Amino acid sequence: MNKGDLINAVAEAAGITKAQASSAVDAVFSGVEKTLKSGDKAAFIGFGTFSTSHKPAREGRNPSTGKTISIAAKTSVKFKAGKSLTDAVN
């Protein structure tokens, strides 16, 4: 499923237009993004939790040359599926 498929599914399930569904989906994604940018968790009971994890800068090696390279710090996004979602998939 991609974003277009999700918009179509929301529009059909809610009985609204695709434009309205698109606005709703964009608002949800934007809300989750803003929450994660602020360092908080976005938890949806039964579905799952989005959180962030900070990875500090470190040194690594280029496997081809063996030369030491520096790897910049970054923040990554994690998702932990909720029990209801896990049960539904299994």
mmCIF file as gemmi writes it, N, C-alpha and C atoms, coordinates in Angstrom:
data_model
loop_
_atom_site.group_PDB
_atom_site.id
_atom_site.type_symbol
_atom_site.label_atom_id
_atom_site.label_alt_id
_atom_site.label_comp_id
_atom_site.label_asym_id
_atom_site.label_entity_id
_atom_site.label_seq_id
_atom_site.pdbx_PDB_ins_code
_atom_site.Cartn_x
_atom_site.Cartn_y
_atom_site.Cartn_z
_atom_site.occupancy
_atom_site.B_iso_or_equiv
_atom_site.pdbx_formal_charge
_atom_site.auth_seq_id
_atom_site.auth_asym_id
_atom_site.pdbx_PDB_model_num
ATOM 1 N N . MET Axp A 1 ? 0.855 -1.175 0 1 0 ? 1 A 1
ATOM 2 C CA . MET Axp A 1 ? 0 0 0 1 0 ? 1 A 1
ATOM 3 C C . MET Axp A 1 ? 0.896 1.231 0 1 0 ? 1 A 1
ATOM 4 N N . ASN Axp A 2 ? 0.558 2.177 -0.843 1 0 ? 2 A 1
ATOM 5 C CA . ASN Axp A 2 ? 1.269 3.452 -0.847 1 0 ? 2 A 1
ATOM 6 C C . ASN Axp A 2 ? 0.312 4.549 -0.374 1 0 ? 2 A 1
ATOM 7 N N . LYS Axp A 3 ? 0.778 5.789 -0.381 1 0 ? 3 A 1
ATOM 8 C CA . LYS Axp A 3 ? -0.026 6.887 0.15 1 0 ? 3 A 1
ATOM 9 C C . LYS Axp A 3 ? -1.33 7.051 -0.637 1 0 ? 3 A 1
ATOM 10 N N . GLY Axp A 4 ? -1.275 6.905 -1.942 1 0 ? 4 A 1
ATOM 11 C CA . GLY Axp A 4 ? -2.481 7.011 -2.768 1 0 ? 4 A 1
ATOM 12 C C . GLY Axp A 4 ? -3.511 5.946 -2.422 1 0 ? 4 A 1
ATOM 13 N N . ASP Axp A 5 ? -3.033 4.719 -2.2 1 0 ? 5 A 1
ATOM 14 C CA . ASP Axp A 5 ? -3.926 3.629 -1.808 1 0 ? 5 A 1
ATOM 15 C C . ASP Axp A 5 ? -4.555 3.911 -0.446 1 0 ? 5 A 1
ATOM 16 N N . LEU Axp A 6 ? -3.754 4.463 0.466 1 0 ? 6 A 1
ATOM 17 C CA . LEU Axp A 6 ? -4.261 4.803 1.795 1 0 ? 6 A 1
ATOM 18 C C . LEU Axp A 6 ? -5.341 5.881 1.702 1 0 ? 6 A 1
ATOM 19 N N . ILE Axp A 7 ? -5.112 6.89 0.88 1 0 ? 7 A 1
ATOM 20 C CA . ILE Axp A 7 ? -6.095 7.964 0.7 1 0 ? 7 A 1
ATOM 21 C C . ILE Axp A 7 ? -7.396 7.393 0.14 1 0 ? 7 A 1
ATOM 22 N N . ASN Axp A 8 ? -7.297 6.505 -0.838 1 0 ? 8 A 1
ATOM 23 C CA . ASN Axp A 8 ? -8.495 5.88 -1.411 1 0 ? 8 A 1
ATOM 24 C C . ASN Axp A 8 ? -9.244 5.053 -0.36 1 0 ? 8 A 1
ATOM 25 N N . ALA Axp A 9 ? -8.508 4.306 0.465 1 0 ? 9 A 1
ATOM 26 C CA . ALA Axp A 9 ? -9.134 3.484 1.494 1 0 ? 9 A 1
ATOM 27 C C . ALA Axp A 9 ? -9.823 4.346 2.547 1 0 ? 9 A 1
ATOM 28 N N . VAL Axp A 10 ? -9.184 5.446 2.948 1 0 ? 10 A 1
ATOM 29 C CA . VAL Axp A 10 ? -9.786 6.35 3.936 1 0 ? 10 A 1
ATOM 30 C C . VAL Axp A 10 ? -11.037 6.998 3.364 1 0 ? 10 A 1
ATOM 31 N N . ALA Axp A 11 ? -10.965 7.448 2.122 1 0 ? 11 A 1
ATOM 32 C CA . ALA Axp A 11 ? -12.116 8.087 1.484 1 0 ? 11 A 1
ATOM 33 C C . ALA Axp A 11 ? -13.302 7.13 1.412 1 0 ? 11 A 1
ATOM 34 N N . GLU Axp A 12 ? -13.043 5.888 1.04 1 0 ? 12 A 1
ATOM 35 C CA . GLU Axp A 12 ? -14.104 4.894 0.92 1 0 ? 12 A 1
ATOM 36 C C . GLU Axp A 12 ? -14.684 4.522 2.287 1 0 ? 12 A 1
ATOM 37 N N . ALA Axp A 13 ? -13.811 4.299 3.269 1 0 ? 13 A 1
ATOM 38 C CA . ALA Axp A 13 ? -14.265 3.877 4.594 1 0 ? 13 A 1
ATOM 39 C C . ALA Axp A 13 ? -15.027 4.98 5.322 1 0 ? 13 A 1
ATOM 40 N N . ALA Axp A 14 ? -14.615 6.225 5.136 1 0 ? 14 A 1
ATOM 41 C CA . ALA Axp A 14 ? -15.252 7.343 5.84 1 0 ? 14 A 1
ATOM 42 C C . ALA Axp A 14 ? -16.375 7.99 5.047 1 0 ? 14 A 1
ATOM 43 N N . GLY Axp A 15 ? -16.517 7.612 3.787 1 0 ? 15 A 1
ATOM 44 C CA . GLY Axp A 15 ? -17.564 8.196 2.953 1 0 ? 15 A 1
ATOM 45 C C . GLY Axp A 15 ? -17.32 9.668 2.657 1 0 ? 15 A 1
ATOM 46 N N . ILE Axp A 16 ? -16.044 10.009 2.43 1 0 ? 16 A 1
ATOM 47 C CA . ILE Axp A 16 ? -15.684 11.389 2.12 1 0 ? 16 A 1
ATOM 48 C C . ILE Axp A 16 ? -14.977 11.431 0.766 1 0 ? 16 A 1
ATOM 49 N N . THR Axp A 17 ? -14.741 12.648 0.281 1 0 ? 17 A 1
ATOM 50 C CA . THR Axp A 17 ? -14.058 12.774 -1.007 1 0 ? 17 A 1
ATOM 51 C C . THR Axp A 17 ? -12.58 12.449 -0.852 1 0 ? 17 A 1
ATOM 52 N N . LYS Axp A 18 ? -11.941 12.181 -1.99 1 0 ? 18 A 1
ATOM 53 C CA . LYS Axp A 18 ? -10.507 11.892 -1.961 1 0 ? 18 A 1
ATOM 54 C C . LYS Axp A 18 ? -9.714 13.111 -1.514 1 0 ? 18 A 1
ATOM 55 N N . ALA Axp A 19 ? -10.174 14.308 -1.849 1 0 ? 19 A 1
ATOM 56 C CA . ALA Axp A 19 ? -9.491 15.536 -1.426 1 0 ? 19 A 1
ATOM 57 C C . ALA Axp A 19 ? -9.548 15.675 0.094 1 0 ? 19 A 1
ATOM 58 N N . GLN Axp A 20 ? -10.69 15.392 0.679 1 0 ? 20 A 1
ATOM 59 C CA . GLN Axp A 20 ? -10.82 15.459 2.131 1 0 ? 20 A 1
ATOM 60 C C . GLN Axp A 20 ? -9.962 14.378 2.796 1 0 ? 20 A 1
ATOM 61 N N . ALA Axp A 21 ? -9.966 13.187 2.22 1 0 ? 21 A 1
ATOM 62 C CA . ALA Axp A 21 ? -9.162 12.093 2.759 1 0 ? 21 A 1
ATOM 63 C C . ALA Axp A 21 ? -7.673 12.417 2.655 1 0 ? 21 A 1
ATOM 64 N N . SER Axp A 22 ? -7.277 13.042 1.56 1 0 ? 22 A 1
ATOM 65 C CA . SER Axp A 22 ? -5.885 13.44 1.377 1 0 ? 22 A 1
ATOM 66 C C . SER Axp A 22 ? -5.466 14.436 2.456 1 0 ? 22 A 1
ATOM 67 N N . SER Axp A 23 ? -6.337 15.391 2.742 1 0 ? 23 A 1
ATOM 68 C CA . SER Axp A 23 ? -6.047 16.372 3.8 1 0 ? 23 A 1
ATOM 69 C C . SER Axp A 23 ? -5.931 15.692 5.157 1 0 ? 23 A 1
ATOM 70 N N . ALA Axp A 24 ? -6.805 14.731 5.419 1 0 ? 24 A 1
ATOM 71 C CA . ALA Axp A 24 ? -6.782 14.011 6.695 1 0 ? 24 A 1
ATOM 72 C C . ALA Axp A 24 ? -5.504 13.188 6.84 1 0 ? 24 A 1
ATOM 73 N N . VAL Axp A 25 ? -5.125 12.475 5.802 1 0 ? 25 A 1
ATOM 74 C CA . VAL Axp A 25 ? -3.917 11.647 5.846 1 0 ? 25 A 1
ATOM 75 C C . VAL Axp A 25 ? -2.682 12.537 6.012 1 0 ? 25 A 1
ATOM 76 N N . ASP Axp A 26 ? -2.634 13.644 5.265 1 0 ? 26 A 1
ATOM 77 C CA . ASP Axp A 26 ? -1.51 14.575 5.393 1 0 ? 26 A 1
ATOM 78 C C . ASP Axp A 26 ? -1.429 15.15 6.798 1 0 ? 26 A 1
ATOM 79 N N . ALA Axp A 27 ? -2.565 15.441 7.41 1 0 ? 27 A 1
ATOM 80 C CA . ALA Axp A 27 ? -2.592 15.983 8.767 1 0 ? 27 A 1
ATOM 81 C C . ALA Axp A 27 ? -2.058 14.962 9.777 1 0 ? 27 A 1
ATOM 82 N N . VAL Axp A 28 ? -2.415 13.712 9.61 1 0 ? 28 A 1
ATOM 83 C CA . VAL Axp A 28 ? -1.918 12.655 10.512 1 0 ? 28 A 1
ATOM 84 C C . VAL Axp A 28 ? -0.413 12.508 10.365 1 0 ? 28 A 1
ATOM 85 N N . PHE Axp A 29 ? 0.065 12.422 9.136 1 0 ? 29 A 1
ATOM 86 C CA . PHE Axp A 29 ? 1.505 12.286 8.911 1 0 ? 29 A 1
ATOM 87 C C . PHE Axp A 29 ? 2.263 13.488 9.462 1 0 ? 29 A 1
ATOM 88 N N . SER Axp A 30 ? 1.728 14.674 9.246 1 0 ? 30 A 1
ATOM 89 C CA . SER Axp A 30 ? 2.36 15.896 9.738 1 0 ? 30 A 1
ATOM 90 C C . SER Axp A 30 ? 2.414 15.913 11.265 1 0 ? 30 A 1
ATOM 91 N N . GLY Axp A 31 ? 1.336 15.486 11.894 1 0 ? 31 A 1
ATOM 92 C CA . GLY Axp A 31 ? 1.295 15.433 13.352 1 0 ? 31 A 1
ATOM 93 C C . GLY Axp A 31 ? 2.316 14.467 13.92 1 0 ? 31 A 1
ATOM 94 N N . VAL Axp A 32 ? 2.456 13.306 13.313 1 0 ? 32 A 1
ATOM 95 C CA . VAL Axp A 32 ? 3.432 12.321 13.766 1 0 ? 32 A 1
ATOM 96 C C . VAL Axp A 32 ? 4.844 12.876 13.564 1 0 ? 32 A 1
ATOM 97 N N . GLU Axp A 33 ? 5.081 13.518 12.415 1 0 ? 33 A 1
ATOM 98 C CA . GLU Axp A 33 ? 6.398 14.085 12.128 1 0 ? 33 A 1
ATOM 99 C C . GLU Axp A 33 ? 6.778 15.168 13.142 1 0 ? 33 A 1
ATOM 100 N N . LYS Axp A 34 ? 5.841 16.064 13.448 1 0 ? 34 A 1
ATOM 101 C CA . LYS Axp A 34 ? 6.108 17.134 14.418 1 0 ? 34 A 1
ATOM 102 C C . LYS Axp A 34 ? 6.398 16.554 15.803 1 0 ? 34 A 1
ATOM 103 N N . THR Axp A 35 ? 5.67 15.536 16.194 1 0 ? 35 A 1
ATOM 104 C CA . THR Axp A 35 ? 5.874 14.898 17.487 1 0 ? 35 A 1
ATOM 105 C C . THR Axp A 35 ? 7.258 14.279 17.57 1 0 ? 35 A 1
ATOM 106 N N . LEU Axp A 36 ? 7.673 13.574 16.52 1 0 ? 36 A 1
ATOM 107 C CA . LEU Axp A 36 ? 8.983 12.932 16.52 1 0 ? 36 A 1
ATOM 108 C C . LEU Axp A 36 ? 10.108 13.962 16.484 1 0 ? 36 A 1
ATOM 109 N N . LYS Axp A 37 ? 9.906 15.064 15.734 1 0 ? 37 A 1
ATOM 110 C CA . LYS Axp A 37 ? 10.921 16.123 15.686 1 0 ? 37 A 1
ATOM 111 C C . LYS Axp A 37 ? 11.147 16.743 17.053 1 0 ? 37 A 1
ATOM 112 N N . SER Axp A 38 ? 10.109 16.812 17.857 1 0 ? 38 A 1
ATOM 113 C CA . SER Axp A 38 ? 10.24 17.403 19.189 1 0 ? 38 A 1
ATOM 114 C C . SER Axp A 38 ? 10.847 16.419 20.197 1 0 ? 38 A 1
ATOM 115 N N . GLY Axp A 39 ? 11.064 15.173 19.78 1 0 ? 39 A 1
ATOM 116 C CA . GLY Axp A 39 ? 11.685 14.18 20.648 1 0 ? 39 A 1
ATOM 117 C C . GLY Axp A 39 ? 10.703 13.328 21.427 1 0 ? 39 A 1
ATOM 118 N N . ASP Axp A 40 ? 9.405 13.521 21.192 1 0 ? 40 A 1
ATOM 119 C CA . ASP Axp A 40 ? 8.388 12.729 21.891 1 0 ? 40 A 1
ATOM 120 C C . ASP Axp A 40 ? 8.054 11.467 21.104 1 0 ? 40 A 1
ATOM 121 N N . LYS Axp A 41 ? 7.276 10.594 21.737 1 0 ? 41 A 1
ATOM 122 C CA . LYS Axp A 41 ? 6.797 9.375 21.083 1 0 ? 41 A 1
ATOM 123 C C . LYS Axp A 41 ? 5.378 9.608 20.568 1 0 ? 41 A 1
ATOM 124 N N . ALA Axp A 42 ? 5.037 8.952 19.471 1 0 ? 42 A 1
ATOM 125 C CA . ALA Axp A 42 ? 3.676 8.974 18.949 1 0 ? 42 A 1
ATOM 126 C C . ALA Axp A 42 ? 3.123 7.563 19.135 1 0 ? 42 A 1
ATOM 127 N N . ALA Axp A 43 ? 2.241 7.39 20.112 1 0 ? 43 A 1
ATOM 128 C CA . ALA Axp A 43 ? 1.723 6.071 20.458 1 0 ? 43 A 1
ATOM 129 C C . ALA Axp A 43 ? 0.259 5.956 20.054 1 0 ? 43 A 1
ATOM 130 N N . PHE Axp A 44 ? -0.061 4.904 19.342 1 0 ? 44 A 1
ATOM 131 C CA . PHE Axp A 44 ? -1.427 4.616 18.909 1 0 ? 44 A 1
ATOM 132 C C . PHE Axp A 44 ? -1.781 3.245 19.457 1 0 ? 44 A 1
ATOM 133 N N . ILE Axp A 45 ? -2.561 3.229 20.53 1 0 ? 45 A 1
ATOM 134 C CA . ILE Axp A 45 ? -2.875 1.989 21.24 1 0 ? 45 A 1
ATOM 135 C C . ILE Axp A 45 ? -3.492 0.981 20.275 1 0 ? 45 A 1
ATOM 136 N N . GLY Axp A 46 ? -2.95 -0.214 20.284 1 0 ? 46 A 1
ATOM 137 C CA . GLY Axp A 46 ? -3.423 -1.281 19.41 1 0 ? 46 A 1
ATOM 138 C C . GLY Axp A 46 ? -2.708 -1.316 18.076 1 0 ? 46 A 1
ATOM 139 N N . PHE Axp A 47 ? -2.154 -0.181 17.647 1 0 ? 47 A 1
ATOM 140 C CA . PHE Axp A 47 ? -1.451 -0.128 16.358 1 0 ? 47 A 1
ATOM 141 C C . PHE Axp A 47 ? 0.052 -0.198 16.565 1 0 ? 47 A 1
ATOM 142 N N . GLY Axp A 48 ? 0.604 0.762 17.322 1 0 ? 48 A 1
ATOM 143 C CA . GLY Axp A 48 ? 2.041 0.753 17.562 1 0 ? 48 A 1
ATOM 144 C C . GLY Axp A 48 ? 2.544 2.098 18.032 1 0 ? 48 A 1
ATOM 145 N N . THR Axp A 49 ? 3.849 2.18 18.231 1 0 ? 49 A 1
ATOM 146 C CA . THR Axp A 49 ? 4.479 3.384 18.732 1 0 ? 49 A 1
ATOM 147 C C . THR Axp A 49 ? 5.643 3.78 17.843 1 0 ? 49 A 1
ATOM 148 N N . PHE Axp A 50 ? 5.657 5.041 17.429 1 0 ? 50 A 1
ATOM 149 C CA . PHE Axp A 50 ? 6.78 5.612 16.699 1 0 ? 50 A 1
ATOM 150 C C . PHE Axp A 50 ? 7.643 6.355 17.715 1 0 ? 50 A 1
ATOM 151 N N . SER Axp A 51 ? 8.949 6.163 17.654 1 0 ? 51 A 1
ATOM 152 C CA . SER Axp A 51 ? 9.867 6.872 18.545 1 0 ? 51 A 1
ATOM 153 C C . SER Axp A 51 ? 11.153 7.16 17.781 1 0 ? 51 A 1
ATOM 154 N N . THR Axp A 52 ? 12.028 7.953 18.408 1 0 ? 52 A 1
ATOM 155 C CA . THR Axp A 52 ? 13.303 8.27 17.783 1 0 ? 52 A 1
ATOM 156 C C . THR Axp A 52 ? 14.438 7.72 18.626 1 0 ? 52 A 1
ATOM 157 N N . SER Axp A 53 ? 15.567 7.523 17.987 1 0 ? 53 A 1
ATOM 158 C CA . SER Axp A 53 ? 16.761 7.033 18.657 1 0 ? 53 A 1
ATOM 159 C C . SER Axp A 53 ? 17.947 7.821 18.114 1 0 ? 53 A 1
ATOM 160 N N . HIS Axp A 54 ? 18.737 8.411 19.024 1 0 ? 54 A 1
ATOM 161 C CA . HIS Axp A 54 ? 19.896 9.187 18.599 1 0 ? 54 A 1
ATOM 162 C C . HIS Axp A 54 ? 21.116 8.274 18.509 1 0 ? 54 A 1
ATOM 163 N N . LYS Axp A 55 ? 21.798 8.349 17.377 1 0 ? 55 A 1
ATOM 164 C CA . LYS Axp A 55 ? 23.023 7.585 17.183 1 0 ? 55 A 1
ATOM 165 C C . LYS Axp A 55 ? 24.178 8.582 17.115 1 0 ? 55 A 1
ATOM 166 N N . PRO Axp A 56 ? 25.138 8.504 18.046 1 0 ? 56 A 1
ATOM 167 C CA . PRO Axp A 56 ? 26.227 9.476 18.074 1 0 ? 56 A 1
ATOM 168 C C . PRO Axp A 56 ? 27.192 9.299 16.895 1 0 ? 56 A 1
ATOM 169 N N . ALA Axp A 57 ? 27.986 10.328 16.646 1 0 ? 57 A 1
ATOM 170 C CA . ALA Axp A 57 ? 29.003 10.255 15.593 1 0 ? 57 A 1
ATOM 171 C C . ALA Axp A 57 ? 30.017 9.183 15.967 1 0 ? 57 A 1
ATOM 172 N N . ARG Axp A 58 ? 30.58 8.55 14.959 1 0 ? 58 A 1
ATOM 173 C CA . ARG Axp A 58 ? 31.553 7.493 15.219 1 0 ? 58 A 1
ATOM 174 C C . ARG Axp A 58 ? 32.497 7.364 14.031 1 0 ? 58 A 1
ATOM 175 N N . GLU Axp A 59 ? 33.521 6.584 14.224 1 0 ? 59 A 1
ATOM 176 C CA . GLU Axp A 59 ? 34.449 6.318 13.137 1 0 ? 59 A 1
ATOM 177 C C . GLU Axp A 59 ? 34.208 4.922 12.607 1 0 ? 59 A 1
ATOM 178 N N . GLY Axp A 60 ? 34.307 4.807 11.291 1 0 ? 60 A 1
ATOM 179 C CA . GLY Axp A 60 ? 34.13 3.524 10.643 1 0 ? 60 A 1
ATOM 180 C C . GLY Axp A 60 ? 35.257 3.286 9.657 1 0 ? 60 A 1
ATOM 181 N N . ARG Axp A 61 ? 35.174 2.188 8.944 1 0 ? 61 A 1
ATOM 182 C CA . ARG Axp A 61 ? 36.209 1.872 7.958 1 0 ? 61 A 1
ATOM 183 C C . ARG Axp A 61 ? 35.564 1.613 6.611 1 0 ? 61 A 1
ATOM 184 N N . ASN Axp A 62 ? 36.218 2.119 5.578 1 0 ? 62 A 1
ATOM 185 C CA . ASN Axp A 62 ? 35.818 1.818 4.215 1 0 ? 62 A 1
ATOM 186 C C . ASN Axp A 62 ? 36.279 0.391 3.941 1 0 ? 62 A 1
ATOM 187 N N . PRO Axp A 63 ? 35.364 -0.535 3.662 1 0 ? 63 A 1
ATOM 188 C CA . PRO Axp A 63 ? 35.772 -1.934 3.481 1 0 ? 63 A 1
ATOM 189 C C . PRO Axp A 63 ? 36.673 -2.15 2.259 1 0 ? 63 A 1
ATOM 190 N N . SER Axp A 64 ? 36.579 -1.285 1.26 1 0 ? 64 A 1
ATOM 191 C CA . SER Axp A 64 ? 37.401 -1.456 0.062 1 0 ? 64 A 1
ATOM 192 C C . SER Axp A 64 ? 38.85 -1.061 0.301 1 0 ? 64 A 1
ATOM 193 N N . THR Axp A 65 ? 39.03 0.088 0.971 1 0 ? 65 A 1
ATOM 194 C CA . THR Axp A 65 ? 40.387 0.615 1.135 1 0 ? 65 A 1
ATOM 195 C C . THR Axp A 65 ? 40.944 0.438 2.538 1 0 ? 65 A 1
ATOM 196 N N . GLY Axp A 66 ? 40.092 0.199 3.511 1 0 ? 66 A 1
ATOM 197 C CA . GLY Axp A 66 ? 40.535 0.094 4.888 1 0 ? 66 A 1
ATOM 198 C C . GLY Axp A 66 ? 40.76 1.45 5.538 1 0 ? 66 A 1
ATOM 199 N N . LYS Axp A 67 ? 40.487 2.514 4.795 1 0 ? 67 A 1
ATOM 200 C CA . LYS Axp A 67 ? 40.689 3.873 5.295 1 0 ? 67 A 1
ATOM 201 C C . LYS Axp A 67 ? 39.617 4.221 6.334 1 0 ? 67 A 1
ATOM 202 N N . THR Axp A 68 ? 40.038 4.931 7.383 1 0 ? 68 A 1
ATOM 203 C CA . THR Axp A 68 ? 39.109 5.353 8.43 1 0 ? 68 A 1
ATOM 204 C C . THR Axp A 68 ? 38.267 6.522 7.926 1 0 ? 68 A 1
ATOM 205 N N . ILE Axp A 69 ? 36.961 6.44 8.154 1 0 ? 69 A 1
ATOM 206 C CA . ILE Axp A 69 ? 36.05 7.522 7.769 1 0 ? 69 A 1
ATOM 207 C C . ILE Axp A 69 ? 35.225 7.907 8.993 1 0 ? 69 A 1
ATOM 208 N N . SER Axp A 70 ? 34.732 9.138 8.975 1 0 ? 70 A 1
ATOM 209 C CA . SER Axp A 70 ? 33.883 9.556 10.093 1 0 ? 70 A 1
ATOM 210 C C . SER Axp A 70 ? 32.425 9.466 9.656 1 0 ? 70 A 1
ATOM 211 N N . ILE Axp A 71 ? 31.607 8.909 10.527 1 0 ? 71 A 1
ATOM 212 C CA . ILE Axp A 71 ? 30.181 8.752 10.273 1 0 ? 71 A 1
ATOM 213 C C . ILE Axp A 71 ? 29.469 9.749 11.167 1 0 ? 71 A 1
ATOM 214 N N . ALA Axp A 72 ? 28.678 10.623 10.568 1 0 ? 72 A 1
ATOM 215 C CA . ALA Axp A 72 ? 28.006 11.7 11.292 1 0 ? 72 A 1
ATOM 216 C C . ALA Axp A 72 ? 26.928 11.156 12.229 1 0 ? 72 A 1
ATOM 217 N N . ALA Axp A 73 ? 26.64 11.923 13.265 1 0 ? 73 A 1
ATOM 218 C CA . ALA Axp A 73 ? 25.546 11.571 14.182 1 0 ? 73 A 1
ATOM 219 C C . ALA Axp A 73 ? 24.223 11.717 13.448 1 0 ? 73 A 1
ATOM 220 N N . LYS Axp A 74 ? 23.252 10.933 13.848 1 0 ? 74 A 1
ATOM 221 C CA . LYS Axp A 74 ? 21.927 11.049 13.231 1 0 ? 74 A 1
ATOM 222 C C . LYS Axp A 74 ? 20.859 10.557 14.189 1 0 ? 74 A 1
ATOM 223 N N . THR Axp A 75 ? 19.653 10.961 13.914 1 0 ? 75 A 1
ATOM 224 C CA . THR Axp A 75 ? 18.497 10.502 14.662 1 0 ? 75 A 1
ATOM 225 C C . THR Axp A 75 ? 17.689 9.603 13.734 1 0 ? 75 A 1
ATOM 226 N N . SER Axp A 76 ? 17.398 8.403 14.181 1 0 ? 76 A 1
ATOM 227 C CA . SER Axp A 76 ? 16.624 7.48 13.362 1 0 ? 76 A 1
ATOM 228 C C . SER Axp A 76 ? 15.247 7.263 13.989 1 0 ? 76 A 1
ATOM 229 N N . VAL Axp A 77 ? 14.314 6.864 13.155 1 0 ? 77 A 1
ATOM 230 C CA . VAL Axp A 77 ? 12.942 6.626 13.597 1 0 ? 77 A 1
ATOM 231 C C . VAL Axp A 77 ? 12.743 5.124 13.779 1 0 ? 77 A 1
ATOM 232 N N . LYS Axp A 78 ? 12.1 4.766 14.897 1 0 ? 78 A 1
ATOM 233 C CA . LYS Axp A 78 ? 11.809 3.361 15.181 1 0 ? 78 A 1
ATOM 234 C C . LYS Axp A 78 ? 10.293 3.186 15.272 1 0 ? 78 A 1
ATOM 235 N N . PHE Axp A 79 ? 9.829 1.99 14.939 1 0 ? 79 A 1
ATOM 236 C CA . PHE Axp A 79 ? 8.412 1.653 15.09 1 0 ? 79 A 1
ATOM 237 C C . PHE Axp A 79 ? 8.316 0.317 15.792 1 0 ? 79 A 1
ATOM 238 N N . LYS Axp A 80 ? 7.503 0.271 16.839 1 0 ? 80 A 1
ATOM 239 C CA . LYS Axp A 80 ? 7.241 -0.985 17.545 1 0 ? 80 A 1
ATOM 240 C C . LYS Axp A 80 ? 5.755 -1.278 17.4 1 0 ? 80 A 1
ATOM 241 N N . ALA Axp A 81 ? 5.447 -2.373 16.758 1 0 ? 81 A 1
ATOM 242 C CA . ALA Axp A 81 ? 4.055 -2.748 16.515 1 0 ? 81 A 1
ATOM 243 C C . ALA Axp A 81 ? 3.353 -3.093 17.824 1 0 ? 81 A 1
ATOM 244 N N . GLY Axp A 82 ? 2.088 -2.711 17.925 1 0 ? 82 A 1
ATOM 245 C CA . GLY Axp A 82 ? 1.271 -3.032 19.087 1 0 ? 82 A 1
ATOM 246 C C . GLY Axp A 82 ? 0.766 -4.468 19.026 1 0 ? 82 A 1
ATOM 247 N N . LYS Axp A 83 ? 0.248 -4.947 20.132 1 0 ? 83 A 1
ATOM 248 C CA . LYS Axp A 83 ? -0.212 -6.337 20.219 1 0 ? 83 A 1
ATOM 249 C C . LYS Axp A 83 ? -1.358 -6.618 19.246 1 0 ? 83 A 1
ATOM 250 N N . SER Axp A 84 ? -2.318 -5.707 19.141 1 0 ? 84 A 1
ATOM 251 C CA . SER Axp A 84 ? -3.449 -5.926 18.243 1 0 ? 84 A 1
ATOM 252 C C . SER Axp A 84 ? -3.001 -6.053 16.793 1 0 ? 84 A 1
ATOM 253 N N . LEU Axp A 85 ? -2.063 -5.194 16.379 1 0 ? 85 A 1
ATOM 254 C CA . LEU Axp A 85 ? -1.558 -5.253 15.002 1 0 ? 85 A 1
ATOM 255 C C . LEU Axp A 85 ? -0.792 -6.55 14.779 1 0 ? 85 A 1
ATOM 256 N N . THR Axp A 86 ? 0.047 -6.921 15.725 1 0 ? 86 A 1
ATOM 257 C CA . THR Axp A 86 ? 0.815 -8.152 15.607 1 0 ? 86 A 1
ATOM 258 C C . THR Axp A 86 ? -0.11 -9.367 15.531 1 0 ? 86 A 1
ATOM 259 N N . ASP Axp A 87 ? -1.125 -9.391 16.381 1 0 ? 87 A 1
ATOM 260 C CA . ASP Axp A 87 ? -2.087 -10.504 16.369 1 0 ? 87 A 1
ATOM 261 C C . ASP Axp A 87 ? -2.86 -10.555 15.061 1 0 ? 87 A 1
ATOM 262 N N . ALA Axp A 88 ? -3.227 -9.395 14.517 1 0 ? 88 A 1
ATOM 263 C CA . ALA Axp A 88 ? -3.99 -9.356 13.264 1 0 ? 88 A 1
ATOM 264 C C . ALA Axp A 88 ? -3.17 -9.867 12.093 1 0 ? 88 A 1
ATOM 265 N N . VAL Axp A 89 ? -1.867 -9.6 12.1 1 0 ? 89 A 1
ATOM 266 C CA . VAL Axp A 89 ? -0.994 -10.045 11.013 1 0 ? 89 A 1
ATOM 267 C C . VAL Axp A 89 ? -0.725 -11.536 11.109 1 0 ? 89 A 1
ATOM 268 N N . ASN Axp A 90 ? -0.616 -12.036 12.333 1 0 ? 90 A 1
ATOM 269 C CA . ASN Axp A 90 ? -0.338 -13.463 12.517 1 0 ? 90 A 1
ATOM 270 C C . ASN Axp A 90 ? -1.624 -14.178 12.504 1 0 ? 90 A 1
